[in-house]
Amino acid sequence: MLIPVQAATNALLTKATGHILYSILILLCIGLFALVSLILIVKPEIPAVSNLLAAPLLSFSGGVIVAFYMLTITFISPKIGVGNSVLLIVVGQIISASLIDQFGSFGSLVSTMSTTKLLGLLCVVVGLIITTHSTPASIS
């Protein structure tokens, strides 16, 4: 529910700042402030440094992924519309998730691709094509 709102409001902030990188930086700082505030309220146990050092390097990639996602949704929403942007991202997520499940990537549970799943993915892609080609975006 909030992803389309985020796409639209990120684009508004980008117009105000004049550059997408400043708007994303501001948003990430606000997110950091919100998380620090929540930590101060909830007071969870601080993780041991040894646990963090033992974590695979790849497990920290989420920060880069979040920044990349924010840049992508903020960049494409004004160009193709919020609906098409979210649809493209969701379809990409479904395809990526299916591949991760198929191969058990990143230590995930293996869930092999069945004919039914493949047909479902095909329907999603066809739906994406129909939707994005039938509603041209107009920039206001």
N, CA, C and O of each residue as an XYZ file, in Angstrom:
560
protein
N       0.815     -1.185      0.000
C       0.000      0.000      0.000
C       0.868      1.262      0.000
O       0.511      2.243     -0.652
N       1.976      1.262      0.700
C       2.779      2.471      0.812
C       3.831      2.625     -0.284
O       4.382      3.714     -0.447
N       4.124      1.572     -1.034
C       5.144      1.669     -2.081
C       4.744      2.686     -3.157
O       5.591      3.484     -3.560
N       3.494      2.698     -3.640
C       3.127      3.739     -4.603
C       3.201      5.152     -4.007
O       3.587      6.104     -4.685
N       2.827      5.268     -2.736
C       2.922      6.570     -2.060
C       4.390      7.003     -2.004
O       4.717      8.163     -2.256
N       5.261      6.060     -1.671
C       6.690      6.366     -1.620
C       7.199      6.807     -2.985
O       7.956      7.774     -3.077
N       6.803      6.126     -4.025
C       7.248      6.476     -5.375
C       6.852      7.915     -5.718
O       7.665      8.690     -6.220
N       5.606      8.253     -5.443
C       5.110      9.593     -5.783
C       5.754     10.673     -4.916
O       6.146     11.725     -5.421
N       5.864     10.417     -3.620
C       6.426     11.438     -2.731
C       7.936     11.585     -2.914
O       8.471     12.681     -2.747
N       8.627     10.501     -3.252
C      10.059     10.608     -3.550
C      10.276     11.517     -4.756
O      11.198     12.333     -4.773
N       9.422     11.367     -5.761
C       9.532     12.208     -6.954
C       9.287     13.675     -6.611
O       9.951     14.559     -7.151
N       8.339     13.933     -5.718
C       8.094     15.311     -5.279
C       9.315     15.908     -4.594
O       9.678     17.058     -4.842
N       9.944     15.115     -3.731
C      11.130     15.609     -3.036
C      12.274     15.854     -4.017
O      13.048     16.797     -3.850
N      12.376     15.009     -5.033
C      13.416     15.193     -6.041
C      13.208     16.511     -6.789
O      14.175     17.211     -7.090
N      11.962     16.850     -7.087
C      11.684     18.143     -7.722
C      12.121     19.282     -6.811
O      12.678     20.277     -7.275
N      11.867     19.134     -5.512
C      12.206     20.196     -4.562
C      13.715     20.342     -4.366
O      14.220     21.457     -4.237
N      14.436     19.214     -4.344
C      15.881     19.284     -4.112
C      16.654     19.572     -5.392
O      17.767     20.097     -5.347
N      16.069     19.231     -6.522
C      16.736     19.461     -7.787
C      17.625     18.321     -8.236
O      18.145     18.345     -9.352
N      17.811     17.314     -7.379
C      18.630     16.160     -7.785
C      18.193     14.929     -7.006
O      17.965     14.983     -5.798
N      18.084     13.832     -7.718
C      17.616     12.576     -7.126
C      18.526     12.107     -5.986
O      18.038     11.562     -4.995
N      19.822     12.308     -6.113
C      20.742     11.823     -5.068
C      20.518     12.545     -3.743
O      20.611     11.927     -2.682
N      20.224     13.843     -3.790
C      19.952     14.571     -2.542
C      18.643     14.110     -1.913
O      18.549     13.980     -0.692
N      17.638     13.864     -2.738
C      16.367     13.418     -2.163
C      16.511     12.046     -1.508
O      15.953     11.814     -0.436
N      17.248     11.144     -2.135
C      17.437      9.815     -1.545
C      18.262      9.920     -0.264
O      17.966      9.243      0.720
N      19.288     10.758     -0.269
C      20.088     10.956      0.946
C      19.228     11.479      2.092
O      19.323     10.997      3.221
N      18.396     12.458      1.795
C      17.501     13.006      2.824
C      16.564     11.925      3.345
O      16.374     11.799      4.555
N      15.978     11.144      2.441
C      15.053     10.087      2.855
C      15.741      9.014      3.689
O      15.172      8.530      4.668
N      16.956      8.642      3.313
C      17.688      7.636      4.094
C      18.055      8.179      5.479
O      18.051      7.428      6.454
N      18.371      9.470      5.573
C      18.660     10.079      6.875
C      17.411     10.093      7.761
O      17.487      9.837      8.963
N      16.266     10.393      7.150
C      15.010     10.364      7.905
C      14.725      8.936      8.376
O      14.294      8.727      9.510
N      14.964      7.967      7.511
C      14.793      6.566      7.902
C      15.724      6.178      9.040
O      15.318      5.483      9.972
N      16.972      6.627      8.965
C      17.933      6.354     10.041
C      17.447      6.955     11.358
O      17.495      6.299     12.399
N      16.981      8.194     11.310
C      16.458      8.848     12.506
C      15.273      8.068     13.083
O      15.180      7.881     14.296
N      14.369      7.615     12.207
C      13.197      6.853     12.669
C      13.622      5.544     13.327
O      13.066      5.160     14.356
N      14.612      4.850     12.738
C      15.069      3.582     13.307
C      15.806      3.775     14.630
O      15.629      2.992     15.562
N      16.623      4.808     14.709
C      17.320      5.099     15.970
C      16.296      5.424     17.049
O      16.435      4.976     18.187
N      15.277      6.192     16.707
C      14.213      6.509     17.669
C      13.514      5.242     18.146
O      13.247      5.085     19.338
N      13.219      4.338     17.213
C      12.560      3.082     17.571
C      13.454      2.228     18.465
O      12.979      1.605     19.415
N      14.738      2.201     18.158
C      15.686      1.449     18.995
C      15.713      2.019     20.408
O      15.758      1.263     21.378
N      15.688      3.342     20.535
C      15.694      3.972     21.858
C      14.419      3.676     22.631
O      14.433      3.626     23.860
N      13.325      3.481     21.921
C      12.049      3.166     22.572
C      11.984      1.683     22.948
O      11.636      1.343     24.079
N      12.319      0.806     22.004
C      12.183     -0.645     22.213
C      13.339     -1.197     23.056
O      13.152     -2.133     23.833
N      14.521     -0.617     22.899
C      15.732     -1.008     23.618
C      16.113     -2.482     23.416
O      16.274     -3.220     24.389
N      16.255     -2.910     22.153
C      16.683     -4.295     21.931
C      18.150     -4.462     22.319
O      18.896     -3.486     22.395
N      18.553     -5.703     22.561
C      19.941     -5.977     22.919
C      20.852     -5.618     21.744
O      20.548     -5.936     20.594
N      21.962     -4.959     22.041
C      22.917     -4.576     21.007
C      23.647     -5.831     20.539
O      24.135     -6.605     21.363
N      23.728     -6.040     19.218
C      24.405     -7.247     18.731
C      25.900     -7.202     19.036
O      26.525     -6.141     19.007
N      26.450     -8.360     19.326
C      27.885     -8.459     19.601
C      28.668     -8.183     18.320
O      28.277     -8.616     17.236
N      29.767     -7.464     18.455
C      30.615     -7.161     17.307
C      31.096     -8.443     16.650
O      31.214     -8.509     15.426
N      31.376     -9.465     17.456
C      31.842    -10.739     16.901
C      30.786    -11.373     15.994
O      31.121    -11.994     14.985
N      29.513    -11.215     16.355
C      28.433    -11.739     15.504
C      28.375    -10.989     14.172
O      28.167    -11.589     13.117
N      28.561     -9.679     14.238
C      28.542     -8.887     13.008
C      29.730     -9.231     12.115
O      29.593     -9.311     10.894
N      30.894     -9.432     12.726
C      32.083     -9.783     11.952
C      31.976    -11.179     11.350
O      32.583    -11.462     10.317
N      31.203    -12.054     11.995
C      31.036    -13.420     11.507
C      29.993    -13.515     10.385
O      29.925    -14.513      9.668
N      29.188    -12.466     10.249
C      28.149    -12.488      9.208
C      28.795    -12.425      7.827
O      29.777    -11.709      7.635
N      28.255    -13.164      6.871
C      28.807    -13.089      5.508
C      28.707    -11.657      4.967
O      27.729    -10.956      5.226
N      29.700    -11.246      4.234
C      29.730     -9.896      3.678
C      28.474     -9.602      2.852
O      27.952     -8.488      2.871
N      28.006    -10.606      2.140
C      26.812    -10.447      1.304
C      25.578    -10.072      2.126
O      24.653     -9.450      1.605
N      25.560    -10.444      3.394
C      24.394    -10.148      4.223
C      24.233     -8.646      4.489
O      23.177     -8.213      4.951
N      25.258     -7.858      4.206
C      25.174     -6.407      4.382
C      24.761     -5.684      3.093
O      24.662     -4.457      3.072
N      24.528     -6.430      2.046
C      24.208     -5.823      0.751
C      22.832     -5.155      0.727
O      22.534     -4.391     -0.191
N      22.006     -5.430      1.709
C      20.667     -4.835      1.756
C      20.675     -3.316      1.732
O      19.774     -2.698      1.166
N      21.683     -2.714      2.342
C      21.772     -1.252      2.338
C      21.923     -0.703      0.934
O      21.285      0.286      0.576
N      22.765     -1.341      0.139
C      22.963     -0.920     -1.248
C      21.703     -1.214     -2.062
O      21.308     -0.424     -2.920
N      21.083     -2.349     -1.785
C      19.864     -2.724     -2.502
C      18.751     -1.712     -2.236
O      18.042     -1.313     -3.160
N      18.594     -1.297     -0.980
C      17.566     -0.307     -0.635
C      17.842      1.016     -1.348
O      16.928      1.629     -1.899
N      19.096      1.454     -1.337
C      19.437      2.711     -2.013
C      19.163      2.603     -3.515
O      18.626      3.533     -4.117
N      19.532      1.470     -4.118
C      19.294      1.265     -5.542
C      17.798      1.251     -5.852
O      17.357      1.842     -6.837
N      17.022      0.575     -5.007
C      15.569      0.545     -5.198
C      14.995      1.959     -5.136
O      14.189      2.346     -5.982
N      15.414      2.725     -4.133
C      14.884      4.079     -3.978
C      15.246      4.952     -5.178
O      14.424      5.731     -5.660
N      16.468      4.815     -5.649
C      16.868      5.563     -6.844
C      16.024      5.162     -8.052
O      15.569      6.013     -8.816
N      15.824      3.865     -8.210
C      15.075      3.356     -9.363
C      13.631      3.826     -9.348
O      13.150      4.367    -10.344
N      12.936      3.633     -8.243
C      11.508      3.987     -8.184
C      11.329      5.497     -8.306
O      10.364      5.966     -8.910
N      12.257      6.254     -7.734
C      12.170      7.709     -7.802
C      12.458      8.211     -9.212
O      11.869      9.198     -9.653
N      13.361      7.537     -9.919
C      13.722      7.942    -11.272
C      12.644      7.585    -12.296
O      12.314      8.396    -13.161
N      12.092      6.364    -12.196
C      11.175      5.926    -13.258
C       9.729      6.371    -13.053
O       8.987      6.498    -14.027
N       9.314      6.611    -11.812
C       7.907      6.980    -11.568
C       7.451      8.215    -12.334
O       6.380      8.183    -12.941
N       8.215      9.295    -12.330
C       7.749     10.465    -13.093
C       7.745     10.223    -14.611
O       7.053     10.927    -15.346
N       8.505      9.244    -15.076
C       8.628      9.000    -16.508
C       7.549      8.059    -17.052
O       7.067      8.250    -18.169
N       7.167      7.043    -16.265
C       6.200      6.054    -16.776
C       4.963      5.930    -15.895
O       4.076      5.129    -16.189
N       4.890      6.706    -14.824
C       3.749      6.662    -13.921
C       4.002      5.750    -12.726
O       4.777      4.797    -12.805
N       3.342      6.057    -11.637
C       3.525      5.290    -10.399
C       3.045      3.851    -10.575
O       3.728      2.915    -10.160
N       1.891      3.674    -11.181
C       1.343      2.322    -11.360
C       2.261      1.425    -12.165
O       2.551      0.298    -11.763
N       2.722      1.931    -13.312
C       3.628      1.137    -14.144
C       4.954      0.883    -13.438
O       5.525     -0.201    -13.562
N       5.444      1.866    -12.703
C       6.709      1.697    -11.981
C       6.607      0.588    -10.945
O       7.459     -0.297    -10.873
N       5.557      0.654    -10.153
C       5.372     -0.362     -9.106
C       5.153     -1.731     -9.744
O       5.680     -2.734     -9.262
N       4.379     -1.774    -10.822
C       4.131     -3.046    -11.504
C       5.435     -3.655    -12.023
O       5.670     -4.850    -11.849
N       6.278     -2.849    -12.655
C       7.569     -3.342    -13.140
C       8.411     -3.900    -12.000
O       9.018     -4.964    -12.124
N       8.440     -3.175    -10.900
C       9.253     -3.606     -9.764
C       8.691     -4.887     -9.145
O       9.448     -5.800     -8.812
N       7.376     -4.956     -8.992
C       6.760     -6.149     -8.398
C       6.987     -7.374     -9.286
O       7.312     -8.449     -8.782
N       6.820     -7.222    -10.592
C       7.050     -8.350    -11.498
C       8.515     -8.782    -11.427
O       8.814     -9.976    -11.398
N       9.416     -7.819    -11.399
C      10.836     -8.147    -11.239
C      11.111     -8.894     -9.944
O      11.917     -9.824     -9.913
N      10.433     -8.478     -8.868
C      10.602     -9.140     -7.574
C      10.080    -10.580     -7.620
O      10.699    -11.488     -7.064
N       8.946    -10.780     -8.281
C       8.366    -12.130     -8.381
C       9.297    -13.050     -9.173
O       9.525    -14.197     -8.787
N       9.830    -12.537    -10.281
C      10.752    -13.347    -11.090
C      12.027    -13.645    -10.303
O      12.500    -14.781    -10.300
N      12.585    -12.634     -9.637
C      13.793    -12.838     -8.827
C      13.549    -13.839     -7.701
O      14.377    -14.713     -7.442
N      12.417    -13.703     -7.043
C      12.085    -14.617     -5.945
C      11.957    -16.049     -6.452
O      12.398    -16.991     -5.793
N      11.356    -16.206     -7.616
C      11.210    -17.547     -8.192
C      12.571    -18.169     -8.500
O      12.782    -19.360     -8.273
N      13.483    -17.363     -9.013
C      14.836    -17.867     -9.297
C      15.594    -18.206     -8.016
O      16.300    -19.212     -7.953
N      15.442    -17.366     -7.003
C      16.089    -17.642     -5.717
C      15.543    -18.940     -5.130
O      16.300    -19.767     -4.622
N      14.215    -19.114     -5.204
C      13.595    -20.355     -4.720
C      14.067    -21.569     -5.519
O      14.360    -22.618     -4.945
N      14.137    -21.428     -6.818
C      14.524    -22.542     -7.687
C      15.904    -23.086     -7.315
O      16.107    -24.298     -7.255
N      16.839    -22.184     -7.069
C      18.224    -22.599     -6.828
C      18.621    -22.577     -5.355
O      19.743    -22.956     -5.017
N      17.730    -22.144     -4.482
C      18.066    -22.071     -3.061
C      19.159    -21.061     -2.785
O      19.972    -21.250     -1.881
N      19.180    -20.009     -3.549
C      20.223    -18.983     -3.411
C      20.185    -18.329     -2.030
O      19.129    -18.207     -1.410
N      21.357    -17.916     -1.570
C      21.517    -17.199     -0.293
C      21.016    -18.016      0.891
O      20.568    -17.449      1.887
N      21.086    -19.327      0.794
C      20.666    -20.200      1.888
C      19.160    -20.351      2.009
O      18.666    -20.821      3.034
N      18.424    -19.961      0.979
C      16.966    -20.056      1.019
C      16.503    -21.492      0.787
O      17.240    -22.330      0.268
N      15.278    -21.742      1.184
C      14.639    -23.028      0.960
C      14.466    -23.248     -0.542
O      14.033    -22.345     -1.259
N      14.803    -24.447     -1.017
C      14.635    -24.759     -2.442
C      13.178    -25.094     -2.712
O      12.581    -25.933     -2.036
N      12.613    -24.423     -3.716
C      11.248    -24.673     -4.155
C      11.300    -24.691     -5.676
O      11.279    -23.646     -6.327
N      11.368    -25.894     -6.226
C      11.596    -26.028     -7.667
C      10.437    -25.474     -8.494
O       9.288    -25.435     -8.054
N      10.783    -25.054     -9.693
C       9.821    -24.467    -10.615
C       8.950    -25.571    -11.211
O       9.447    -26.512    -11.829
N       7.669    -25.437    -11.016
C       6.732    -26.384    -11.610
C       6.136    -25.756    -12.865
O       6.302    -24.561    -13.111
N       5.462    -26.548    -13.631
C       4.787    -26.041    -14.817
C       3.751    -24.997    -14.429
O       3.595    -23.988    -15.116
N       3.048    -25.236    -13.336
C       2.035    -24.293    -12.865
C       2.666    -22.954    -12.488
O       2.140    -21.898    -12.841
N       3.808    -22.996    -11.761
C       4.497    -21.759    -11.390
C       4.984    -21.020    -12.628
O       4.877    -19.797    -12.718
N       5.517    -21.771    -13.577
C       6.023    -21.160    -14.800
C       4.887    -20.497    -15.581
O       5.056    -19.405    -16.123
N       3.744    -21.151    -15.634
C       2.580    -20.572    -16.299
C       2.122    -19.302    -15.586
O       1.764    -18.314    -16.226
N       2.137    -19.341    -14.258
C       1.775    -18.160    -13.471
C       2.708    -16.999    -13.739
O       2.262    -15.861    -13.886
N       4.024    -17.281    -13.805
C       4.994    -16.227    -14.119
C       4.751    -15.657    -15.510
O       4.836    -14.447    -15.720
N       4.452    -16.527    -16.445
C       4.168    -16.083    -17.809
C       2.950    -15.170    -17.836
O       2.940    -14.160    -18.540
N       1.922    -15.524    -17.068
C       0.719    -14.685    -16.989
C       1.049    -13.312    -16.400
O       0.539    -12.293    -16.866
N       1.892    -13.291    -15.386
C       2.295    -12.029    -14.764
C       3.038    -11.155    -15.772
O       2.778     -9.955    -15.860
N       3.958    -11.745    -16.528
C       4.723    -10.994    -17.531
C       3.801    -10.482    -18.636
O       3.927     -9.337    -19.070
N       2.875    -11.326    -19.091
C       1.917    -10.895    -20.115
C       1.067     -9.755    -19.566
O       0.817     -8.776    -20.269
N       0.626     -9.870    -18.327
C      -0.141     -8.790    -17.687
C       0.650     -7.496    -17.622
O       0.106     -6.415    -17.845
N       1.932     -7.607    -17.317
C       2.812     -6.438    -17.277
C       2.873     -5.770    -18.651
O       2.755     -4.550    -18.765
N       3.057     -6.578    -19.680
C       3.162     -6.043    -21.049
C       1.859     -5.353    -21.450
O       1.876     -4.251    -21.997
N       0.742     -6.003    -21.175
C      -0.559     -5.423    -21.530
C      -0.782     -4.114    -20.779
O      -1.196     -3.116    -21.369
N      -0.512     -4.123    -19.498
C      -0.759     -2.947    -18.666
C       0.135     -1.774    -19.038
O      -0.341     -0.644    -19.153
N       1.416     -2.029    -19.227
C       2.328     -0.922    -19.512
C       2.142     -0.362    -20.910
O       2.425      0.813    -21.145
N       1.673     -1.178    -21.840
C       1.494     -0.686    -23.205
C       0.102     -0.082    -23.434
O      -0.118      0.596    -24.437
N      -0.826     -0.322    -22.522
C      -2.175      0.187    -22.734
C      -2.432      1.507    -22.022
O      -3.448      2.154    -22.275
N      -1.529      1.917    -21.136
C      -1.736      3.161    -20.391
C      -0.498      4.050    -20.485
O       0.351      4.031    -19.595
N      -0.396      4.828    -21.563
C       0.765      5.721    -21.674
C       0.725      6.795    -20.589
O      -0.329      7.355    -20.287
N       1.880      7.066    -20.017
C       1.976      8.062    -18.956
C       2.013      9.454    -19.556
O       2.618      9.676    -20.605
N       1.360     10.388    -18.881
C       1.469     11.787    -19.284
C       2.089     12.547    -18.128
O       1.677     12.401    -16.978
N       3.066     13.343    -18.442
C       3.775     14.092    -17.391
C       3.013     15.383    -17.134
O       2.726     16.159    -18.046
N       2.693     15.588    -15.844
C       1.945     16.804    -15.508
C       2.831     17.842    -14.879
O       2.363     18.927    -14.534
